Amino acid sequence: MVFIEITPRSKSLKKFTTQSLTVNSKTEELFDLISGSQHISKDRLRITYKDASDKNVALDRSKTLKENGFEESKQLSLSMKDLGPQIGWRTVFLIEYFGPILIHSLFYYVRSIYGSSQFTPNQTQSVAFWIIILHFIKREYETLFVHKFSNATMPLFNIFKNSGHYWILSGLNLAFFVYRPDNYLSSPTKKFLFHVNDLSSSTVYLLVGLWAFAEISNFKTHLTLSQIRSGKDSKKYEIPYGYGFNWVACPNYFFEILSFLFYSILVGNWSSWVFLIVAAGQMWLWAVKKQKRYLKTFGDDYKKLKRKVLVPYLL
């Protein structure tokens, strides 16, 4: 047994001590004890210790105390913080992806938003609508049945910031400018702002086929990542192999960028290109971060694979 003393860093918490654990105990047990005594969800707790450089390092709940770096001793001195109200990551994604489905449906079906209830969408607008709806339905499905999440929750109020990209940039931004009626083309400025391509049916079918290829490929890479984390330790990192992963670190991002590239070519509206550039830029940053994590975690085993970050053979 070891004596554990935890000093609170938040006013909502009280000092906590226990002697019921050993260094071989799961850290999760410590969180459970604190949660019960403080009457607070353990997902709101962040417990840290000081490392050799005097930095606060958070405990990993999936490991034992010993695996977190503690040896047998008479006393462990830790600190804890209340992270505030939390929301599950799965719930966050479901809310984020529902936004574009709702917004695009409103602008597509409720024509009175534009002040014109008699307008019938053209082929490009109809195809663009179903591309967006199917894309986000796929994301909702993946959230429910495919994705594994490293963290159980995130701060509740971050939901507004996280939803902004989807509800505004891929929701309102695209829907308002793509589904306009013909009476919105009455001036050169409006013709630019609300322009939508009028492509031949064969070109539309080709772009839809390429979009479907990118979406299916993206789904396949998500399945690969999910299967890696299907074991007992869902937080353990492994090098992914197989379709797409033999080219780049993050083929899921690459295929998603491709799908919206084909969407943007189909639509031809400036708003779709703005969304593509912003989304691709964000995914590039995520891909660089993941590439660095792979290199740090697996060293030469990963380096010898010579994978690009995001774009096969280029970047």
C-alpha positions in Angstrom: 0.0 0.0 0.0 1.1 3.6 -0.6 -0.1 6.8 0.9 -1.5 9.1 -1.8 -2.2 12.8 -1.1 -3.9 14.9 -3.7 -4.0 18.7 -3.5 -6.9 20.4 -5.2 -6.3 23.2 -7.7 -10.0 24.1 -8.1 -12.3 25.5 -5.5 -14.9 22.9 -6.3 -12.6 20.1 -5.0 -11.4 19.1 -1.6 -8.1 17.6 -0.5 -8.1 13.9 -0.9 -6.0 11.1 0.7 -6.0 7.3 0.4 -4.0 4.3 1.5 -6.1 1.7 -0.3 -4.0 1.4 -3.5 -0.7 0.0 -4.5 1.6 1.2 -7.4 0.2 -1.8 -9.3 -3.3 -0.5 -9.0 -5.0 0.8 -12.1 -5.0 4.6 -12.1 -8.7 4.4 -13.1 -9.3 3.1 -9.5 -7.9 6.3 -8.1 -10.2 8.4 -10.3 -13.1 6.3 -9.1 -12.2 6.8 -5.5 -12.0 10.6 -5.9 -15.2 10.7 -8.0 -17.1 8.9 -5.2 -15.7 11.0 -2.4 -16.1 14.4 -4.2 -19.4 13.6 -5.9 -18.1 14.7 -9.3 -17.8 12.8 -12.6 -14.3 11.4 -13.0 -14.3 12.7 -16.6 -14.1 16.2 -15.1 -10.9 15.4 -13.2 -7.4 16.0 -14.3 -4.8 14.6 -11.9 -1.1 15.5 -12.4 2.3 15.1 -10.9 5.5 17.0 -11.2 8.2 15.5 -13.4 11.9 16.0 -13.1 11.7 19.3 -14.9 8.9 20.5 -12.6 6.2 20.3 -15.3 2.7 19.1 -14.5 2.2 15.7 -16.3 -1.4 14.2 -16.5 -1.9 10.7 -15.3 -3.0 8.2 -17.9 -6.1 6.5 -16.6 -5.6 3.4 -18.8 -2.3 2.6 -17.1 -1.3 1.5 -13.6 0.3 3.9 -11.2 3.6 2.2 -11.8 3.2 2.5 -15.6 2.6 6.2 -15.0 6.2 6.4 -13.5 5.6 5.8 -9.8 7.7 3.4 -7.8 7.0 1.9 -4.4 7.2 4.7 -1.8 5.7 5.9 1.4 3.8 8.8 -0.2 2.7 10.1 -3.6 2.0 13.8 -3.9 -0.4 14.7 -6.7 -2.7 17.6 -7.6 -6.1 17.6 -9.3 -8.2 20.1 -11.2 -11.9 20.3 -12.1 -12.2 20.6 -15.9 -15.8 21.7 -15.7 -18.9 20.3 -17.4 -18.0 17.7 -20.0 -19.6 16.2 -23.1 -18.9 12.9 -24.7 -16.8 13.0 -27.9 -19.2 10.7 -29.7 -22.1 13.2 -28.9 -19.9 16.1 -30.1 -19.4 14.5 -33.5 -23.1 13.6 -33.8 -24.0 17.2 -33.2 -21.3 18.6 -35.5 -22.3 16.4 -38.4 -26.1 16.9 -37.9 -25.6 20.7 -38.6 -24.9 20.5 -42.3 -27.6 17.9 -42.8 -30.2 20.2 -41.2 -29.0 23.4 -42.9 -28.7 22.0 -46.4 -32.1 20.4 -46.1 -33.6 23.8 -45.1 -32.1 25.8 -47.9 -32.8 23.0 -50.5 -36.4 22.3 -49.6 -37.7 25.6 -48.0 -37.5 27.8 -51.0 -39.2 30.7 -49.2 -35.9 31.3 -47.5 -34.9 33.0 -50.8 -38.3 34.6 -51.3 -39.1 32.3 -54.2 -41.3 29.2 -53.6 -41.8 28.3 -57.3 -38.1 27.5 -58.2 -37.1 23.9 -59.1 -33.4 23.1 -58.4 -31.3 22.2 -61.5 -29.3 19.0 -61.9 -26.1 20.4 -60.4 -27.9 21.7 -57.3 -29.8 18.4 -56.8 -26.6 16.3 -57.1 -24.7 18.7 -54.9 -27.4 18.4 -52.2 -27.3 14.6 -52.1 -23.5 14.5 -52.1 -23.5 16.7 -49.0 -26.3 14.7 -47.3 -24.7 11.3 -48.0 -21.3 12.5 -46.9 -22.6 13.6 -43.5 -24.9 10.6 -43.0 -21.7 8.5 -43.6 -20.0 10.5 -40.9 -22.8 10.0 -38.5 -22.7 6.2 -39.1 -18.9 6.2 -38.6 -19.3 8.1 -35.3 -21.9 5.5 -34.0 -20.4 2.3 -35.3 -16.8 2.7 -36.5 -14.7 5.4 -34.7 -12.8 4.7 -31.5 -12.1 7.7 -29.2 -8.9 8.2 -27.2 -10.7 10.5 -24.8 -14.2 10.0 -23.4 -15.1 13.6 -23.1 -14.2 17.2 -23.9 -15.3 20.5 -22.2 -18.9 21.2 -22.8 -18.6 24.7 -24.1 -16.0 23.7 -26.7 -19.0 22.2 -28.7 -19.8 25.7 -30.0 -16.3 26.3 -31.3 -16.0 22.8 -32.8 -19.4 23.0 -34.5 -18.6 26.3 -36.2 -16.6 24.6 -39.0 -19.4 22.3 -39.8 -22.5 24.3 -39.1 -21.2 27.5 -40.7 -18.4 26.7 -43.2 -19.8 23.4 -44.7 -23.4 24.2 -43.7 -24.6 27.8 -44.1 -21.7 28.9 -46.3 -22.3 26.2 -49.0 -26.0 25.9 -48.7 -26.9 29.6 -49.1 -24.8 30.2 -52.2 -25.3 26.8 -54.0 -29.1 26.4 -53.8 -30.1 29.9 -55.0 -33.1 30.4 -57.3 -32.7 32.0 -60.8 -33.9 35.4 -59.5 -30.7 35.6 -57.6 -28.8 36.1 -60.8 -30.1 39.5 -61.7 -26.8 41.4 -61.5 -23.1 40.6 -62.3 -22.3 40.6 -58.5 -25.0 38.0 -57.8 -24.0 36.0 -60.9 -20.6 35.6 -59.3 -21.7 35.0 -55.8 -24.4 32.5 -56.7 -22.9 30.9 -59.7 -23.4 27.1 -60.0 -21.9 25.1 -62.9 -24.2 23.7 -65.6 -22.2 20.7 -66.7 -23.2 17.9 -69.1 -24.8 14.9 -67.6 -21.8 12.7 -68.5 -19.5 15.1 -66.7 -21.8 15.1 -63.7 -21.9 11.3 -63.6 -18.1 11.2 -63.9 -17.6 13.6 -60.9 -20.2 11.7 -58.8 -18.3 8.4 -59.6 -15.0 10.0 -58.5 -16.6 11.4 -55.4 -18.1 8.0 -54.5 -14.6 6.4 -55.0 -13.1 9.0 -52.6 -15.9 8.5 -50.0 -15.6 4.7 -50.1 -11.8 4.9 -49.8 -12.1 7.3 -46.8 -14.6 4.8 -45.2 -12.2 1.9 -45.8 -9.3 3.8 -44.1 -11.5 4.6 -41.1 -12.3 0.9 -40.8 -8.5 0.1 -40.8 -7.9 2.6 -38.0 -10.9 1.2 -36.0 -9.7 -2.4 -36.3 -6.3 -1.4 -35.0 -7.9 -0.2 -31.8 -10.3 -3.1 -31.4 -8.2 -4.9 -28.8 -8.1 -4.6 -25.0 -6.0 -1.4 -25.1 -8.0 0.9 -27.3 -5.6 3.8 -26.7 -2.5 1.9 -27.8 -0.9 3.3 -31.0 0.1 0.9 -33.8 1.4 1.5 -37.3 -1.5 1.2 -39.7 -0.9 -0.7 -43.0 -3.0 -1.5 -46.0 -5.0 0.5 -48.5 -3.9 4.1 -48.5 -1.6 3.8 -45.5 1.2 2.4 -47.6 1.3 5.8 -49.3 0.8 8.4 -46.6 0.4 8.8 -42.9 -3.2 10.0 -43.1 -5.0 8.6 -46.2 -8.4 9.3 -44.5 -7.6 13.0 -44.8 -6.3 12.6 -48.4 -9.5 10.9 -49.6 -11.7 13.4 -47.8 -9.9 16.3 -49.5 -10.4 14.4 -52.8 -14.2 14.0 -52.2 -14.6 17.8 -51.6 -12.3 18.6 -54.6 -14.7 16.7 -56.9 -17.7 18.4 -55.2 -16.1 21.8 -55.8 -15.4 21.0 -59.4 -19.1 19.9 -59.8 -20.5 23.0 -58.1 -18.0 25.7 -59.3 -19.1 28.1 -56.6 -16.5 30.2 -54.8 -17.9 29.1 -51.4 -17.0 25.5 -52.1 -13.4 26.4 -52.9 -13.1 28.4 -49.7 -14.4 25.5 -47.8 -12.0 23.1 -49.6 -9.0 25.3 -48.9 -9.8 25.8 -45.2 -10.6 22.1 -44.6 -7.5 20.9 -46.5 -5.3 23.3 -44.5 -6.7 22.0 -41.2 -6.3 18.4 -42.3 -2.7 19.1 -43.4 -2.0 20.4 -39.8 -3.5 17.3 -38.3 -1.6 15.0 -40.7 1.7 16.7 -39.8 1.0 16.2 -36.1 0.1 12.6 -36.6 3.2 12.0 -38.8 5.4 13.4 -36.0 3.7 11.2 -33.4 4.3 8.1 -35.5 8.0 9.1 -35.9 8.3 9.8 -32.1 6.5 6.6 -31.1 7.9 4.1 -33.6 11.2 5.7 -34.6 13.1 3.8 -37.3 10.4 1.2 -37.7 8.1 3.9 -39.1 10.8 6.1 -40.7 11.9 3.3 -43.0 8.4 3.1 -44.5 9.1 6.5 -46.2 5.5 7.6 -46.1 4.5 11.0 -47.2 2.3 13.1 -44.8 -0.8 13.7 -46.9 -0.4 13.5 -50.6 1.1 10.3 -52.2 4.6 10.8 -53.6 4.5 14.6 -53.1 3.8 15.9 -49.6 
